Amino acid sequence: MTTPDAENSENKQRQLAGTLIEKIESGELAPGDKIATFDELASEYGVSLTVVRNAIDALKQLGLLVTHQGKGTFVRKKPVVRRHGTDRYGRGVWGGGRAILVAEAEAQGIEAKQEIRELAWVPAPPFVAERFGIEVGTEVWVRRRTTLINERPNQLGDSYYERAVVEGTRIMQENTGPGGGFKVLEDNGYPLVDIQEELSTRMPSWQESGVLHLSPGTPVIDLIRTTYTTGDKPVEVFRAVIAGDMASFVYKFPVPE
């Protein structure tokens, strides 16, 4: 049973959190601003330090505040958002020799780059095996990359290929050349016909949270992309784990009949 004192404390916590959210949303507290100390907030709003601590923790979980050890608590700076849309897959982009990531970043006025984490033969995980229609554990080639937006890690992206598709191509090299993997696939006899994307959200693992520099309470977006050539044959399965505060998805397409 909740006691009257506990209910009153929870109400005060919600009120304080709501007040701080209003100040952040109105711009009174701007990104990067240092907020008052716990003692100052407790005195200003006539509440206990426990109420202040709980309210601040709630806003940190919402990704609105961040604490820097020894410096204080600050309004979280808004990260640069990378917009994902169907236009980035246009053949006029990568077919002309431009990397999808670079072209997309330039159009949005941001700096983006990729770092290779691994190039290797690996056992196909279940989600890859399912989309390729092969046995789990079958050897497939993987290209693991980290995407950075203005120097902050934004995405962990892994591309998987079957041996018959990738062996002997530049996809097995660190530098795939102009146009990236899509261009290599087409140049090697696999015209790209369809792309399917599957999106879901979840909370990150502690490893993902650290690598992507996520504040507490920030989710990640799981994107699985399957690229098909003629005959409805999948030639690439790509999985991205994307920082949820650094991405938006914009799709425009004809209404299906």
N, C-alpha and C positions, 0 to 999 in steps of 0.2 A: 504493500500500500504506500502510495506517495503521500508524504506529510505536507501540511500547509507550508512549512518553511522551504521544503524542497521545491514545491510548485512555485512559490514566490521567487526563489532563486532562478528557476528555469525561465520564468517570465522576464526577469531582469536581464538575463543573458540574451534572450531573443530581442529584447528592446535595444540593448547596447549594440548587438550585432546589426540590427536593422538600421540604427542610427549611423554606424560606420559605413554600411553599404550605401546608404543614401549620400553620404559625403563623397564616397569614391565615385559613384555614378554621376553625381552632379559636377564633379571636377574640383570640388573644394579640397579634396585630397587627391592630388595628381599622381600618376605613375612615377615611382621613385621617391615620393615624399616619405619622410620618416614620421611615424605616428607617435603620439605621446606615450610615455612609459606606463607600465601597469599601475604604478602608484598614482601617477597623474590622472589616468582614466578613472581609477577607483574614487579618487577625491572629487573629480569633476562631475561624475554621474552618481555619486553617493551609493556605490555598490562595493561588494567585497572583492578582494584580489582573486578569489576563486571564480566569481562571476566574470571578471575581466579575462582571466586566463581561458575560461571555456569559450567565451565569445570570440577571442582572438584565434583560438584553435579552430573554431568553426569556419572563420573566414580564411584561414590558411588551407583548410580542406577544400574550400571552394576555389582556391587558386587566386584569391584576391590580395592576400598578404604573404610576405615571406620574411623570415627572421634570419639575420646574419649574426653569427655568434660574436658577441662582444661589441656589436655596433647598434643593435636594436631591431625593431620591426618596421618594415617598409611596405608601401603600396607596390604591388608587383608591376613591373614594367610590362607593357603589352608586347608580346613577341611578334615578329614579322610573320604574317600568314601567307602561305603558298596556296594559291587557288588551283584546284585540279578540275579540268574539264575535258570533254571529248575532243576538243580542237587540238589538244596536244598530241593526239595520235594521227593527225592528218599526214598523209603521204607527202604532202608538199613541205612538211617540216623535216622529217628524218630521211625521206626519199631524196631530198636535195643535199644530203650530207650533213645536216645540222643535228646535233644531239637533242633529244626531246627535252631533257632537263635544262640545258643551256637556253634553248629557244623559249621555253616557258618562263624561265626566270627573267630573261631580257624583256619580255613583254610586260612583266609586272614590276620592272625597275628594281629587282633585287639581285643580290649576288648569290649564286648557288654553285656548288661543286660536289663531286663525289670522291670518296676514298675507298679503295678496294680493301676488303677485310679478308677475303679468302677466295681462291680459285681451286676447286678440287672435285674429285669423284667422291660421292657420298651415297649412302643407302637412301633410297627414296622414302621420305616420311609419309604417313598415311594420306595427308591431304594432297600431296603430289601424285602418289600412286593412284589415288581415286580419279584424278582428273586426266592422267595419262592413260588410265585403263591398264595398269601394270601391277605386278605383285609388290607389296610393301617390301622394302629392302633392296629392290633392284637398283643397280648402280646407275646414278644419274650425275650429270655435271651441274655444279652450282657456282654462280657468281654472287658473292656477298659484298654489298657496298653500304657505305654510310653516306647519306646526303646531308650536307650542311647548308643552312641558310644564314647568310651574314655571319658565318663562322660558328653558329650554334647547330649542333646535331638536330636534324628534323625528322629523319627517317632511316630505318634499317630496311634495306631492300635485298631480297634474295631471288635470283632467277634460276630456274631449273630446266634442264634440257635432256632429252634422251640421247644416247650415244650416236645412233644413226643420223640424227639431225645435226649434232654439234661437232663430231669428231673431225679434225682437220681444218676447222674454220677458225676465224679470228675471235670467235666467242670464247675460245679457250685461252686467249692471250689477254694480258692486262689491258692493252689498248685495242679496242674492237675496230677502231678507225672511224672515219666520218659516217654519221648517221646511226652509230651504235648497233646494238644487237638486231634491231628490226631490219636495218639495211643489210646486215650480214645474212639474215635468214632469206630475204628476197633474192639477194645476189647468188645464193646457193640453191635456188630452185624451190623455195617455199613462199609463194606469194601470200601475203597476209589478207585474210578475208573477213574474219570476225574477231571481236574482242569481247570477253565477258568479265565484268567486275563484280565482286561480292564484297560488301562492306559490313563490318560489325564493330562494336566498341566494347572495351573491357578495361579493367584496371591493369596497370603494368606490373610485371615482375620487378623485383628489386634491382635486377641487373639492367632491365630496360629503362627503369626510372633513372638509374645513375648515368647510363650512356647517353640518354636523351635530355639530361638535365631537367627533369620534370619536378615541379613543385608538388607538395603533398596534395592529393585529391585530383590530380590531372589524369584523365584517362588516355588511352591510346586507341588509335583506329587500326583495325586489322583489315587490310585490303588484299584480296586474292584475285589476281588477273590471269585469265587463261586466254592465250592467243591461238587462233586457229588458221590453218591454211586450207586449201581446197580439199573437198571430201570430208569436211568437218573434223579434220585431224588436228589435235592440239600439238603445237610445236614449242610452246614456252608456258611454264607455270611460274608466276611471279607472286611473291608474298612481301608486302610492306607492313612494317609496324611503324606507325606515324604518330608523332606527338600531337595529342588532341587539341592543344592550344595553338598549333602552328599550321593548321590546314582547314580549308573549306572546299566543298565539292559543288561545282556548278555544272549542270547538264542541260543542254538544249538539244532536242531531237524531234523528228517528225512523230505525230501521233499515229500509233500503229492502227492498221485497219481492223 
